[in-house]
Amino acid sequence: MTIESIKDLNQIAYPAIDRCIYCGSTNRLEKEHIVPYALNGSAVLPNSTCRECAKITGQFEQSVLRGPMWGVRVLRKLKSRTKHSDAPQTFPLSIIQDGEEKEIQVPLEEYPVLLHFPTFSPPGYMVPNEYTSGITLTGVATILFGPRPEEVAKILGVTELNHAQDYYPAAFARTIAKIGYSYAVAEGALGRLQGKPLLLDSLLGRTDDIGRWVGTLAQPLQSHSGLLHRLAIHEDHEKNLLIVEVQLFADSQTPSYDIIVGHLK
C-alpha cells in the first residue's frame, strides 16, 4: 500500500506537540516550520522544538537558504523576515571576453540564476551490509531561473560564462531530511513506527551518516504545475519502512528525494 499526500500545507492548522520532536525535551519550546519559512512555508508545529535543537537545525538550513538558494528566493519573491533587504543586489559572474577571463557583477533580474540540486545515491540503509559515512554525491541537476545563459552572454557581448556555486551536500540532505521528518510528525505518521525514528542522530549532528537516510529517487525529473513544493508519505511494506518523499520547487522539474524515517510496526 502506498499512502500519498499532496496538500497545501499552509492552509492546515496543526495541533501543538508540547515536546521537542528531535530530543523529547519539554523546556523552552518553540514552533517548527514544516517547510522552512524562507521557502514560503507557513505551516507550523506549535511547541515542537527546543531552543538547542532549533539552533542546530537552523544552522544547516541557513547554509542552504542563504547560500545557493538565496538568489532563487529573491527572484521568486519568497518570504523573508527581512523582506530581502540584506540580499545582494548583484551577483558575481565570470566571463570570457577577448580571450581573457574576468569577474563582473550582474543585477539579479539580468542574472542567469542556475540552482544546482545535488543528486545522491539511494539511502545507504536500503543497501545490505553497507555503511554510509556522510553522503555520496552522484551528480547535479541544474535548474534555470531567470534569463538563459546564452541570452545573457549575447547581451554582455562575451563568448563564455562561468557559473560557480558553493554547495554543501550534507547540509542540503539534512535540510531535506528535516522537512520530511517534520511532515511525518505533523501527519501523525510516527504512530505507525516500531521504535524510535532512525534519522534523529544524523539530523542533530551526533552522527555523520545522513546518506544512510536520504537519497535521490531514480526517476525522470517531473514538474507539478502550481505546486511550489511536494511532500508525500509512503509505506514500503517490502522493506518495512516509512518513507517521506520531498521535492522542492516542484513546479520546475527538480529532483525528488526519499527520506527513511523508521521501521513500520
Buried (B, 14 or more C-beta within 10 A) or exposed (E): EEEEBBBEBEEEEBEEBEBBBBBEBEEEBBBBBBBBBBBBBBBBBBBBBBBBBBEBBBEBBBBBBBBBBBBBBBBBEBBBEEEBEEBBEEBEBBBBBEEEEEEEEBEBEBBBBBBBBBBBBBBBBBEEEEEBEBBBBEEBBEBEBBBEBEEBBEEBEBEEBEBEEEBBBBBBBBBBBBBBBBBBBBBEBBEBBEEEBBBBBBBBBEEEBBBBBBBBBEEEBEBBEEBBBBBBBBBBEEEEBBBBBBBBBBBBBBBBBBBBBBBBE
